[in-house]
Amino acid sequence: MRQEYLSAAAAGTPRRGQGPAGTEVELASAALDRARSARAAQLAGLERRYAAGQPRRGRAAGIEDYCLVRQARAKLEAARQRQAAAAARAAQKQQDRKGPGPVRNTTDPGSRLMHVRGGGFIQGYNAQNVAALITASRASGSGNDSDDEQIGLLLADAGYLSEHNLTIEGPDRLIATGRSRDLDKAAAGHPPGGGWNRTGPATRAMAARLATDEGIAAYRHRGHISETPHGDLKHNKRFRQLSVRGLPRASAEWQFAAAVLNLSKAITSGHLTHAALNALTSQAT
């Protein structure tokens, strides 16, 4: 991540937001080097013109005295001071820390702190589904939506985006390369600025596919297909938290909740008929 951030800045496509720790000083140092090189080139050009007969008018500022070099040097010094202050705060925080530091949850070691929308964290699991009906489901101890399940045409949000997930064997897939509103802008012919700057070939190809009418139209089904079961479980079924601990038990409880939701859909939609039950029974035997 650090090297990618610095490479993007060096290529003239800096990413928005605060960079990884320590990159501010490196970027300021690189800016100072560029300012010095630019001034050296200017002075060399002046010397060539003087040699060709152009009269000298006053004294040209040297490299270190040049205004832009002085500004870049001041920014580098300020960045170094901020970095030193941040390091001092971190050291003081570590010194003031009580107890052994970060520890695993002793009553449910499989759970993790999960970021929640609107800010804050909750100790728990991340439910992941392959859905129209919930056909594949499990609970995960990872805060990111990364999974290996693949069924049919796969529509996945940006949490699953990686060169690996885009290139492994399996069915056709559409994986978001950014936020939904940014995908819509790109498909409308107005690529948004900023956002993720991932430059892998598979990611670029996926971004180009999602910018087509066919690609974005297919991907727009993801929200309804994937998020509706979660809303149904949370709001209609009042299933808002797990009642057991440990990843195997938590996953089993989530799968049971998914089975209840599937049965409810099958009953209310009229698909769970005597004929369908008899067919399932005959298949089982």
C-alpha positions in Angstrom: 0.0 0.0 0.0 2.8 2.4 0.9 4.7 1.9 -2.3 1.6 2.0 -4.4 0.7 5.4 -2.8 4.2 6.8 -3.6 4.2 5.4 -7.1 0.9 7.0 -7.9 2.1 10.3 -6.6 5.3 10.1 -8.6 3.2 9.2 -11.7 1.2 12.4 -11.3 -2.0 10.7 -10.1 -1.9 11.1 -6.3 -4.7 9.4 -4.4 -7.1 11.4 -2.3 -7.0 11.3 1.5 -4.2 10.8 4.0 -1.4 8.5 2.9 0.2 5.7 4.9 2.4 6.8 7.8 5.7 8.3 6.7 4.8 9.0 3.1 4.2 12.8 3.7 8.0 13.3 4.4 9.0 11.2 1.3 6.6 13.1 -0.9 7.8 16.5 0.4 11.4 15.4 -0.1 10.6 14.3 -3.7 8.9 17.7 -4.3 12.1 19.5 -3.0 14.2 17.4 -5.4 12.0 18.3 -8.3 12.1 22.0 -7.4 15.9 21.9 -7.2 16.2 20.1 -10.5 13.8 22.6 -12.2 15.8 25.6 -10.9 19.1 24.0 -12.0 17.6 23.5 -15.5 16.5 27.2 -15.5 20.0 28.4 -14.5 21.6 26.2 -17.2 19.3 27.7 -19.8 20.2 31.2 -18.6 23.9 30.4 -18.9 23.4 29.2 -22.5 21.6 32.4 -23.4 24.3 34.5 -21.8 26.9 32.5 -23.8 25.0 33.3 -26.9 25.2 37.0 -26.3 22.2 37.8 -24.2 23.1 40.6 -21.7 23.0 39.8 -18.0 20.3 41.7 -16.1 20.8 41.5 -12.4 21.8 38.5 -10.4 19.7 35.3 -10.7 18.9 33.6 -7.5 20.8 30.4 -6.9 19.2 27.0 -6.5 18.8 27.1 -2.7 17.8 30.8 -2.7 15.1 30.4 -5.3 11.6 31.0 -4.0 10.0 27.7 -5.0 12.9 25.8 -3.6 12.6 27.7 -0.3 8.9 26.9 -0.2 9.5 23.2 -0.9 12.2 23.1 1.8 9.9 24.7 4.3 7.2 22.1 3.5 9.7 19.3 4.0 10.7 20.6 7.4 7.1 21.0 8.5 6.3 17.4 7.4 9.3 16.2 9.4 8.1 18.0 12.4 4.6 16.5 12.1 6.1 13.1 11.7 8.3 13.5 14.8 5.3 14.8 16.8 3.2 11.8 15.7 6.0 9.4 16.6 6.2 11.1 20.0 2.5 10.8 20.6 2.5 7.2 19.6 5.4 6.5 22.0 3.7 8.3 24.8 0.5 6.4 24.1 2.4 3.1 24.3 4.0 4.2 27.5 0.7 5.2 29.1 -1.0 2.0 28.0 -2.3 -0.1 30.8 -2.2 -3.9 30.7 -0.6 -6.1 28.1 -2.1 -4.2 25.0 -4.4 -5.7 22.4 -5.7 -9.1 23.4 -8.0 -11.6 21.8 -11.6 -11.8 23.1 -11.4 -14.5 25.7 -15.1 -15.4 25.7 -15.4 -15.6 21.9 -12.0 -15.7 20.3 -13.4 -16.3 16.8 -15.1 -13.0 16.7 -13.6 -9.7 15.6 -14.2 -6.0 16.0 -16.4 -5.1 13.0 -16.8 -1.5 11.7 -20.5 -0.5 11.5 -22.1 2.1 9.3 -22.3 5.5 10.9 -19.1 5.0 12.9 -18.0 2.8 15.8 -17.3 -0.9 16.1 -19.2 -4.0 17.3 -17.7 -7.3 18.4 -19.1 -10.0 16.2 -19.1 -11.7 12.8 -19.6 -10.7 9.2 -22.4 -12.6 7.5 -21.7 -13.5 3.9 -24.3 -14.9 1.5 -24.6 -16.0 -2.1 -28.2 -15.0 -2.7 -31.4 -14.8 -4.5 -32.7 -17.3 -2.1 -29.7 -17.6 0.3 -28.1 -20.6 -1.5 -24.8 -20.4 0.2 -24.1 -18.8 3.6 -21.6 -18.7 6.4 -20.4 -16.3 9.1 -16.9 -15.0 8.8 -14.3 -13.7 11.3 -13.0 -11.2 8.7 -14.3 -7.6 8.5 -13.8 -7.6 4.7 -16.3 -9.2 2.4 -13.9 -11.7 0.9 -15.1 -15.2 0.1 -14.4 -18.1 -2.3 -18.0 -19.2 -2.9 -19.0 -18.9 -6.6 -22.4 -19.7 -8.0 -23.8 -18.7 -11.4 -23.1 -15.1 -12.5 -21.4 -13.6 -9.6 -22.3 -10.0 -8.6 -20.1 -8.8 -5.8 -19.4 -5.5 -4.2 -16.0 -3.8 -4.0 -15.0 -5.6 -0.8 -14.3 -8.7 -3.0 -12.2 -6.8 -5.5 -8.8 -8.3 -6.1 -6.8 -9.5 -9.1 -7.0 -13.0 -7.7 -10.8 -13.0 -7.4 -11.1 -11.5 -11.0 -8.8 -14.1 -12.6 -9.4 -17.4 -10.8 -11.3 -20.2 -12.5 -15.1 -20.1 -12.2 -18.3 -18.6 -13.5 -18.6 -15.2 -15.2 -18.5 -12.4 -12.6 -19.0 -8.7 -12.1 -17.1 -7.2 -9.2 -17.4 -3.5 -8.4 -14.2 -1.5 -8.8 -15.6 1.4 -6.6 -18.7 2.8 -5.0 -22.0 2.3 -6.8 -22.5 6.0 -7.5 -19.0 6.2 -9.1 -19.8 3.2 -11.3 -23.0 4.9 -12.5 -21.0 8.1 -13.3 -18.5 6.1 -15.3 -21.2 4.2 -17.2 -22.8 7.6 -18.0 -19.5 8.8 -19.5 -18.4 10.9 -16.6 -15.6 9.1 -14.8 -15.4 10.5 -11.3 -12.2 11.8 -9.9 -10.4 10.2 -6.9 -11.5 6.9 -5.5 -9.5 3.8 -5.6 -6.5 3.8 -8.0 -6.0 0.1 -8.6 -4.1 -0.5 -11.8 -4.0 -4.3 -12.2 -5.0 -5.5 -15.7 -8.0 -7.5 -14.6 -9.2 -4.6 -12.5 -8.9 -2.2 -15.4 -10.8 -4.6 -17.7 -13.5 -5.0 -15.1 -13.9 -1.2 -14.7 -14.2 -0.9 -18.5 -16.9 -3.7 -18.6 -18.8 -2.0 -15.8 -18.8 1.2 -17.8 -20.8 -0.4 -20.5 -24.6 -0.3 -20.6 -24.8 -4.1 -20.4 -22.3 -4.4 -17.6 -23.8 -1.7 -15.3 -27.4 -2.9 -16.0 -26.4 -6.4 -14.8 -24.5 -5.2 -11.8 -27.4 -3.0 -10.6 -29.3 -6.2 -9.7 -26.7 -6.9 -6.9 -28.1 -4.5 -4.3 -31.7 -5.9 -4.4 -30.6 -9.6 -4.7 -27.9 -9.4 -1.9 -29.2 -6.9 0.5 -32.9 -7.7 0.6 -32.4 -10.9 2.6 -30.4 -9.1 5.2 -33.1 -6.4 5.5 -35.8 -9.1 5.7 -34.0 -10.9 8.5 -33.1 -7.8 10.5 -36.4 -5.9 10.1 -39.1 -8.4 9.5 -37.7 -11.4 11.4 -36.2 -9.3 14.1 -32.9 -11.3 13.8 -30.4 -8.6 14.8 -27.7 -10.4 16.7 -26.3 -13.9 17.2 -27.1 -15.8 20.5 -24.0 -18.1 20.5 -20.3 -17.7 20.5 -17.5 -19.3 18.5 -17.2 -19.3 14.7 -18.6 -22.8 14.1 -21.7 -22.1 16.3 -22.2 -18.6 15.0 -22.0 -19.8 11.4 -24.5 -22.6 12.1 -26.9 -20.2 13.7 -26.6 -17.9 10.7 -27.2 -20.8 8.3 -30.3 -21.8 10.3 -31.6 -18.2 10.0 -30.9 -18.3 6.3 -32.9 -21.6 6.0 -35.8 -20.1 7.9 -35.8 -17.2 5.5 -35.7 -19.5 2.5 -38.6 -21.5 3.8 -40.6 -18.4 4.5 -40.0 -17.2 0.9 -40.9 -20.6 -0.5 -44.2 -20.7 1.5 -45.3 -17.1 0.8 -44.4 -17.4 -2.9 -46.4 -20.6 -3.3 -43.5 -22.7 -4.4 -43.5 -25.0 -1.4 -46.4 -27.3 -2.6 -47.1 -30.9 -1.9 -45.8 -31.7 -5.3 -42.5 -29.9 -4.6 -42.2 -31.7 -1.2 -42.8 -35.0 -2.8 -40.2 -34.3 -5.5 -37.7 -33.4 -2.8 -38.5 -36.6 -0.9 -38.0 -38.7 -3.9 -34.7 -37.1 -4.6 -33.5 -37.7 -1.0 -34.4 -41.4 -1.2 
